Amino acid sequence: MLNPHLPTRRQALATAGGGFGLTSLAGLLAAEQKQGQPQRSNPPAKHVIFLFMTGGPSHMDLFDPKPALQKFAGQRPKTVNLRTERVTKGLLASPFKFHRSGQSGVEVSELLPRLGQVIDEICVIRSMYTFNPTHTPARNLMHSGNIAVTRPTIGAWLNYGLGSENENLPGFVAISHPRSGKLWRSGFLPSKFQGTQFTPEETAPEKMIRYLKNPAQGKASQRKQLDLVQQLNRIHLADRATDGFLEGRIQSMETAFRMQFAASEAFDVRTETKGVRELYGENTFGNSCLLARRLVERGVRYVQVFSGPGQPWDDHHDIDKNLRKRCPDIDRACAGLITDLKQRGLLDDTLIVWGGEFGRTPVSEAGTGRDHNPYGFTVWMAGGGIRGGVAHGATDEFGFRAVENRVNIHDLHATLLHQMGIDHEQLTYRFSGRDYRLTDVHGRVLHELIA
């Protein structure tokens, strides 16, 4: 008969931790937790960069041309249901021209000439749809597959399933204003898998990362102090063998210590040549995309870049003026990222995802803007084994609802995990008596988009 008082393997590891060092202990615990997690050998992608356009960009002004908007401008034709959650007016024609670009001939707005030049690397999904027209729950859906704020985000799932390639840097980084909805949380996964957030407004690492270094102490002194604290943590952990949050704190302390020396180099975009910085654009979003490239180059698994504080793409008013002002920086940085990754041989194993929480309506709001539209919008992907020069799916003639080869959030997530070598139906975590997945009980891998 088994003795119920014998220590578990995890308890034995924790108790023995003092003999072989905390880093080894954390690695063994993490490896044990990921035992049995399904992974394919040699997956197409090793890293993900998610470029999130907070607020919901207007697809029919950027990637999904709709000539019928011009023909029926100001009207509300009976041929399609244009009802939204708010009172809106007639159809609003796009003020922007579209051009066939690249060898593929995919149409792109005049606002995005640089992305047009690299369109043969991009798969434009014109048939995305989601389930909620409100910003916060829609953002949660896009990043965690659920409207609840308690669910783990994509980067946390990847960190849990694959771990980090570089022990000196976090496996999941969010380049975001601190008030961007905490879309880098680990939810019910152990906290060591959550994202580490950095502010994009600064370029000097010591300003970007608060308390990066302790000027009052050298490396040796800090190491001694950390070893003492971690020894106490290990004793505490021995009595709480399943405390994922305590494990997370232990690992976070070690990562923070190592980051003092690795991050100063990795986060310093100022060391790039002038030509490279100009390729991305020397502005906040450009620097963020450049930093994302530097991080995946150094083994960070998942990098999330937000296009700005607040909801910059939430164009309820003055959409013509707003897009003309906003798009040049976005266009330059996104095209620069694709170009730079390709030149460095990194595009094939780096999956780029671009999109917002939803799109915009074809009907006008307040005469000069567009309302929220979860029923049909555009997301694009590039690199990471995805087919380029493709326009997949379609919305109706006015761009309101996805009608052809429809793609929901769970399909997008399933495909992302697949390209990273993970079966979305097998990546699970048991919590409150049931097994949870990023895709829950949904999701289809979009094999037709895979090169």
C-alpha positions as CSV (number, residue, x, y, z in Angstrom):
1,M,0.0,0.0,0.0
2,L,1.3,3.4,-0.9
3,N,2.3,5.6,2.0
4,P,0.3,8.9,1.6
5,H,2.9,10.8,3.6
6,L,5.8,10.1,1.2
7,P,6.9,13.2,-0.7
8,T,5.9,13.5,-4.3
9,R,8.6,13.8,-7.0
10,R,7.9,17.5,-7.2
11,Q,8.4,17.8,-3.4
12,A,11.6,15.8,-3.6
13,L,12.9,18.0,-6.3
14,A,12.0,21.1,-4.3
15,T,13.7,19.8,-1.2
16,A,16.8,18.7,-3.0
17,G,17.0,22.0,-4.9
18,G,19.7,23.3,-2.6
19,G,22.1,20.7,-3.9
20,F,22.1,21.6,-7.5
21,G,21.0,25.2,-7.8
22,L,17.8,27.0,-8.4
23,T,18.2,27.3,-12.1
24,S,18.3,23.5,-12.5
25,L,15.4,23.2,-10.1
26,A,13.2,25.6,-12.1
27,G,14.2,23.9,-15.3
28,L,13.3,20.4,-14.0
29,L,10.0,21.7,-12.6
30,A,9.1,23.4,-15.9
31,A,10.1,20.3,-17.8
32,E,8.0,18.1,-15.6
33,Q,5.0,20.4,-16.1
34,K,5.3,20.2,-19.8
35,Q,5.8,16.4,-19.9
36,G,3.4,15.0,-22.5
37,Q,2.7,18.3,-24.2
38,P,2.4,17.5,-27.9
39,Q,5.1,19.0,-30.1
40,R,6.1,18.3,-33.7
41,S,9.7,18.1,-34.6
42,N,11.0,20.9,-36.9
43,P,7.8,23.1,-37.0
44,P,7.8,25.9,-39.6
45,A,7.8,28.7,-37.0
46,K,9.8,29.2,-33.8
47,H,8.7,32.7,-32.9
48,V,5.5,34.8,-33.2
49,I,5.3,38.6,-33.5
50,F,1.7,39.8,-33.0
51,L,1.2,43.4,-34.2
52,F,-2.0,44.4,-32.5
53,M,-4.0,47.4,-33.9
54,T,-5.9,48.4,-30.8
55,G,-9.4,49.8,-31.5
56,G,-10.3,48.0,-34.7
57,P,-8.8,49.1,-38.0
58,S,-11.1,49.7,-41.0
59,H,-10.7,46.8,-43.4
60,M,-12.6,48.4,-46.3
61,D,-10.2,51.3,-46.2
62,L,-7.0,49.2,-46.0
63,F,-7.2,45.6,-47.3
64,D,-10.7,44.8,-48.5
65,P,-11.8,47.1,-51.4
66,K,-15.6,47.5,-51.9
67,P,-16.5,49.5,-55.0
68,A,-20.2,49.1,-54.1
69,L,-19.7,51.5,-51.3
70,Q,-19.1,54.3,-53.8
71,K,-22.2,53.2,-55.9
72,F,-24.6,53.2,-53.0
73,A,-22.9,55.9,-50.8
74,G,-25.4,57.4,-48.4
75,Q,-28.0,54.6,-48.9
76,R,-29.0,51.6,-46.9
77,P,-29.8,48.9,-49.6
78,K,-32.2,46.2,-48.6
79,T,-30.0,43.5,-50.1
80,V,-27.9,43.2,-47.0
81,N,-28.7,43.6,-43.2
82,L,-26.7,46.6,-42.1
83,R,-28.0,46.8,-38.6
84,T,-25.5,47.4,-35.8
85,E,-25.6,47.9,-32.1
86,R,-25.8,51.6,-32.5
87,V,-27.8,54.0,-34.7
88,T,-25.9,54.5,-37.9
89,K,-26.5,56.3,-41.2
90,G,-26.0,55.3,-44.8
91,L,-23.1,53.6,-46.5
92,L,-19.8,55.5,-46.3
93,A,-17.6,55.2,-49.4
94,S,-13.9,54.8,-48.8
95,P,-12.0,57.9,-49.8
96,F,-8.9,55.9,-50.7
97,K,-7.9,54.2,-53.9
98,F,-6.7,50.5,-54.0
99,H,-3.9,49.2,-56.2
100,R,-3.0,45.7,-57.3
101,S,0.4,45.0,-55.8
102,G,3.3,42.5,-56.2
103,Q,3.3,39.6,-58.6
104,S,0.2,38.2,-56.8
105,G,-1.9,41.3,-57.6
106,V,-3.5,41.4,-54.2
107,E,-5.2,44.8,-53.8
108,V,-3.9,47.1,-51.1
109,S,-5.0,50.7,-50.1
110,E,-3.0,53.7,-51.3
111,L,-2.4,54.4,-47.6
112,L,0.0,51.3,-47.4
113,P,2.4,51.6,-50.3
114,R,5.3,49.9,-48.5
115,L,3.1,46.9,-47.5
116,G,2.0,46.7,-51.1
117,Q,5.7,46.2,-52.0
118,V,5.9,43.1,-49.8
119,I,2.4,41.8,-50.3
120,D,3.8,38.6,-51.9
121,E,5.0,37.7,-48.4
122,I,1.5,38.3,-46.8
123,C,-1.6,36.2,-46.5
124,V,-4.6,38.6,-46.2
125,I,-7.5,36.9,-44.4
126,R,-10.6,39.0,-45.5
127,S,-13.1,36.8,-43.8
128,M,-12.4,37.0,-40.1
129,Y,-15.3,37.3,-37.7
130,T,-15.7,37.3,-33.9
131,F,-18.5,37.3,-31.4
132,N,-18.5,40.6,-29.5
133,P,-18.7,44.2,-30.7
134,T,-17.3,45.8,-27.5
135,H,-13.6,46.6,-27.2
136,T,-12.6,44.9,-23.9
137,P,-14.3,41.5,-24.4
138,A,-13.4,41.5,-28.1
139,R,-9.7,42.1,-27.2
140,N,-9.9,39.3,-24.7
141,L,-11.3,37.0,-27.4
142,M,-8.5,37.9,-29.8
143,H,-5.7,37.3,-27.3
144,S,-7.1,34.4,-25.2
145,G,-10.0,32.9,-27.1
146,N,-12.5,33.9,-24.5
147,I,-14.1,37.1,-23.3
148,A,-13.2,36.4,-19.6
149,V,-10.2,38.3,-18.2
150,T,-9.2,35.1,-16.3
151,R,-8.1,33.1,-19.3
152,P,-4.4,32.8,-20.3
153,T,-3.3,34.7,-23.4
154,I,-1.7,33.2,-26.5
155,G,1.8,34.0,-25.4
156,A,1.3,32.4,-22.0
157,W,0.0,29.2,-23.7
158,L,3.0,29.1,-26.0
159,N,5.4,29.8,-23.1
160,Y,3.7,26.9,-21.2
161,G,3.8,24.5,-24.1
162,L,7.3,25.3,-25.5
163,G,9.2,27.2,-22.9
164,S,11.9,29.8,-23.7
165,E,14.8,29.5,-26.0
166,N,16.9,32.0,-24.0
167,E,17.0,31.7,-20.2
168,N,18.3,35.2,-19.9
169,L,15.2,36.8,-21.4
170,P,11.5,36.2,-20.9
171,G,9.8,33.8,-23.2
172,F,6.8,36.2,-23.7
173,V,7.3,40.0,-24.1
174,A,4.6,42.6,-24.4
175,I,5.7,46.0,-25.8
176,S,2.8,48.0,-24.6
177,H,1.6,51.0,-22.6
178,P,0.9,49.7,-19.1
179,R,-2.8,50.4,-19.4
180,S,-3.4,48.3,-22.5
181,G,-5.7,45.9,-20.8
182,K,-3.1,43.5,-19.4
183,L,-3.4,41.3,-22.5
184,W,-0.2,39.5,-21.5
185,R,-1.6,37.7,-18.4
186,S,-1.2,34.0,-17.7
187,G,-4.7,33.5,-16.2
188,F,-4.9,30.2,-14.4
189,L,-1.6,29.0,-15.8
190,P,1.4,29.4,-13.4
191,S,2.5,33.0,-13.3
192,K,6.0,32.2,-14.7
193,F,4.3,31.9,-18.1
194,Q,2.8,35.4,-18.2
195,G,4.2,38.1,-20.4
196,T,6.7,40.7,-19.3
197,Q,5.6,44.2,-20.2
198,F,7.9,47.0,-21.4
199,T,6.9,50.5,-22.3
200,P,7.6,51.5,-25.9
201,E,8.0,55.3,-25.5
202,E,11.7,55.0,-24.5
203,T,14.7,53.6,-26.4
204,A,17.2,53.5,-23.6
205,P,16.9,50.1,-21.8
206,E,17.4,51.6,-18.4
207,K,14.3,53.8,-19.0
208,M,12.3,51.2,-20.9
209,I,12.8,48.6,-18.1
210,R,12.2,50.0,-14.6
211,Y,14.8,49.0,-12.0
212,L,16.9,47.2,-14.6
213,K,20.0,47.6,-12.5
214,N,20.7,48.3,-8.8
215,P,23.5,50.9,-8.8
216,A,24.2,50.3,-5.2
217,Q,25.2,46.7,-5.6
218,G,27.4,44.7,-7.9
219,K,26.6,41.3,-9.6
220,A,28.3,39.2,-6.9
221,S,26.5,40.9,-4.0
222,Q,23.1,40.6,-5.7
223,R,23.8,36.9,-6.4
224,K,24.5,36.3,-2.7
225,Q,21.3,38.1,-1.7
226,L,19.2,36.3,-4.3
227,D,20.6,32.9,-3.3
228,L,19.5,33.5,0.3
229,V,16.0,34.6,-0.7
230,Q,15.7,31.7,-3.1
231,Q,16.8,29.2,-0.4
232,L,13.9,30.4,1.8
233,N,11.6,30.2,-1.2
234,R,12.7,26.5,-1.8
235,I,11.9,25.7,1.8
236,H,8.6,27.3,1.4
237,L,7.9,25.5,-1.9
238,A,8.7,22.1,-0.3
239,D,5.5,22.5,1.7
240,R,3.5,23.8,-1.2
241,A,4.5,21.5,-4.0
242,T,1.7,22.5,-6.4
243,D,1.9,26.3,-5.9
244,G,2.4,27.5,-9.4
245,F,2.5,31.1,-8.3
246,L,5.4,30.5,-5.9
247,E,7.2,28.7,-8.7
248,G,6.5,31.7,-10.9
249,R,8.0,34.1,-8.4
250,I,11.1,31.9,-8.0
251,Q,11.7,31.8,-11.7
252,S,10.9,35.5,-12.2
253,M,13.6,36.4,-9.7
254,E,16.2,34.4,-11.5
255,T,15.1,35.8,-14.9
256,A,15.2,39.4,-13.5
257,F,18.7,38.8,-12.2
258,R,20.0,37.5,-15.5
259,M,18.1,40.2,-17.5
260,Q,20.1,42.9,-15.9
261,F,23.0,41.9,-18.1
262,A,21.3,40.4,-21.2
263,A,18.5,43.0,-21.6
264,S,20.8,46.0,-21.7
265,E,22.1,44.7,-25.0
266,A,18.9,43.1,-26.4
267,F,16.7,46.1,-25.8
268,D,19.0,48.8,-27.1
269,V,17.7,49.6,-30.6
270,R,20.1,52.6,-30.6
271,T,22.9,50.2,-31.6
272,E,21.3,49.5,-34.9
273,T,22.6,51.2,-38.0
274,K,20.9,54.4,-39.2
275,G,19.8,52.5,-42.3
276,V,18.0,49.8,-40.3
277,R,16.3,52.4,-38.0
278,E,15.1,54.3,-41.0
279,L,13.8,51.1,-42.6
280,Y,11.4,50.8,-39.6
281,G,10.9,54.5,-39.0
282,E,12.3,56.4,-36.0
283,N,9.1,56.6,-34.0
284,T,7.4,54.7,-31.2
285,F,5.8,52.0,-33.3
286,G,8.9,51.7,-35.6
287,N,11.1,51.2,-32.6
288,S,8.7,48.7,-31.1
289,C,8.8,46.6,-34.3
290,L,12.6,46.8,-34.5
291,L,12.8,45.7,-30.8
292,A,10.5,42.8,-31.7
293,R,13.0,41.7,-34.3
294,R,15.9,41.9,-31.9
295,L,14.0,39.9,-29.3
296,V,13.0,37.0,-31.6
297,E,16.6,37.1,-33.0
298,R,17.7,36.3,-29.4
299,G,15.2,33.5,-28.7
300,V,12.2,35.2,-27.3
301,R,9.3,33.0,-28.2
302,Y,6.3,35.4,-28.4
303,V,6.4,39.2,-28.8
304,Q,3.3,41.3,-28.7
305,V,3.4,44.8,-30.1
306,F,0.6,47.3,-29.5
307,S,0.1,50.1,-31.9
308,G,-0.3,52.8,-29.2
309,P,-1.9,53.7,-25.9
310,G,-5.7,53.8,-25.7
311,Q,-7.6,52.8,-28.8
312,P,-6.0,54.6,-31.7
313,W,-7.9,52.7,-34.4
314,D,-11.3,53.4,-33.0
315,D,-12.3,55.8,-35.7
316,H,-15.9,56.8,-34.9
317,H,-15.1,60.2,-36.4
318,D,-12.9,61.7,-39.1
319,I,-11.7,58.4,-40.4
320,D,-10.2,60.0,-43.6
321,K,-8.0,62.4,-41.6
322,N,-7.2,59.8,-38.9
323,L,-6.0,57.1,-41.3
324,R,-4.0,59.5,-43.4
325,K,-2.2,60.6,-40.2
326,R,-1.8,57.1,-38.6
327,C,-1.0,54.8,-41.6
328,P,2.5,56.1,-42.7
329,D,4.2,55.0,-39.5
330,I,2.4,51.6,-39.4
331,D,3.0,51.0,-43.1
332,R,6.8,51.7,-42.8
333,A,7.3,49.7,-39.7
334,C,5.3,46.6,-40.7
335,A,6.9,46.5,-44.2
336,G,10.3,47.2,-42.6
337,L,9.9,44.3,-40.2
338,I,9.0,41.8,-43.0
339,T,11.9,43.1,-45.2
340,D,14.4,43.0,-42.3
341,L,13.4,39.5,-41.1
342,K,13.7,38.2,-44.7
343,Q,17.1,39.7,-45.2
344,R,18.4,38.1,-42.0
345,G,16.9,34.7,-42.8
346,L,14.4,34.9,-40.0
347,L,11.1,35.3,-41.8
348,D,10.7,31.6,-42.5
349,D,10.6,30.7,-38.8
350,T,8.9,33.9,-37.5
351,L,5.2,34.2,-37.8
352,I,3.8,37.7,-38.0
353,V,0.2,38.4,-37.2
354,W,-1.4,41.8,-37.8
355,G,-5.0,42.8,-36.8
356,G,-7.3,44.4,-34.2
357,E,-10.1,43.1,-32.1
358,F,-12.6,43.7,-34.9
359,G,-13.1,45.8,-38.0
360,R,-15.4,48.8,-38.9
361,T,-18.8,49.0,-40.4
362,P,-19.5,50.1,-44.0
363,V,-22.2,52.5,-42.8
364,S,-21.2,55.8,-41.3
365,E,-21.4,57.0,-37.7
366,A,-21.7,60.7,-37.1
367,G,-21.2,61.1,-40.9
368,T,-17.4,60.8,-40.9
369,G,-16.5,57.6,-39.1
370,R,-17.3,53.9,-38.8
371,D,-18.8,51.8,-36.0
372,H,-17.4,48.5,-34.5
373,N,-17.8,45.5,-36.8
374,P,-17.2,42.0,-35.4
375,Y,-19.1,40.3,-38.3
376,G,-16.4,40.6,-40.9
377,F,-12.9,42.1,-40.9
378,T,-9.3,41.5,-42.0
379,V,-6.3,40.0,-40.3
380,W,-3.1,39.2,-42.1
381,M,-0.2,36.9,-41.5
382,A,3.3,36.6,-42.9
383,G,6.3,34.3,-42.6
384,G,6.4,31.2,-40.4
385,G,5.4,28.8,-43.2
386,I,2.3,30.8,-44.3
387,R,1.5,31.2,-48.0
388,G,2.2,34.7,-49.2
389,G,0.5,36.7,-51.9
390,V,-2.9,35.3,-51.0
391,A,-6.3,37.0,-50.3
392,H,-8.3,34.4,-48.4
393,G,-12.1,34.5,-48.0
394,A,-14.4,37.4,-48.6
395,T,-17.0,39.7,-46.9
396,D,-20.2,40.7,-48.6
397,E,-20.3,43.4,-51.3
398,F,-20.3,46.1,-48.7
399,G,-17.7,44.6,-46.3
400,F,-20.1,44.1,-43.5
401,R,-20.2,40.3,-42.9
402,A,-17.8,37.5,-43.7
403,V,-19.5,35.2,-46.2
404,E,-16.9,33.1,-48.0
405,N,-14.3,30.8,-46.3
406,R,-15.1,32.3,-42.9
407,V,-12.4,32.3,-40.3
408,N,-13.1,32.7,-36.6
409,I,-10.7,33.5,-33.7
410,H,-10.3,29.9,-32.7
411,D,-9.3,28.9,-36.3
412,L,-6.6,31.6,-36.2
413,H,-5.3,30.4,-32.9
414,A,-5.3,26.8,-34.0
415,T,-3.3,27.7,-37.1
416,L,-0.9,29.8,-35.0
417,L,-0.2,26.9,-32.6
418,H,0.0,24.4,-35.5
419,Q,2.8,26.5,-37.2
420,M,4.6,26.5,-33.8
421,G,4.5,22.7,-33.8
422,I,1.6,22.3,-31.3
423,D,-1.6,20.4,-31.7
424,H,-4.2,22.9,-30.4
425,E,-6.5,20.0,-29.3
426,Q,-3.7,18.5,-27.1
427,L,-2.3,21.6,-25.5
428,T,-4.3,21.5,-22.3
429,Y,-4.1,22.6,-18.6
430,R,-6.3,21.2,-15.9
431,F,-8.0,23.8,-13.8
432,S,-11.1,23.6,-11.5
433,G,-11.8,20.1,-12.5
434,R,-11.6,20.3,-16.3
435,D,-9.0,20.5,-19.1
436,Y,-8.8,23.9,-20.7
437,R,-7.4,24.8,-24.2
438,L,-6.6,28.1,-25.9
439,T,-9.2,27.0,-28.6
440,D,-11.6,25.5,-26.0
441,V,-13.8,23.1,-27.9
442,H,-13.4,24.9,-31.2
443,G,-10.8,25.7,-33.9
444,R,-9.7,24.3,-37.3
445,V,-6.2,24.5,-38.6
446,L,-6.3,26.5,-41.9
447,H,-4.3,24.1,-43.9
448,E,-5.2,26.0,-47.1
449,L,-3.1,29.0,-45.9
450,I,0.0,26.9,-45.1
451,A,2.9,26.9,-47.7
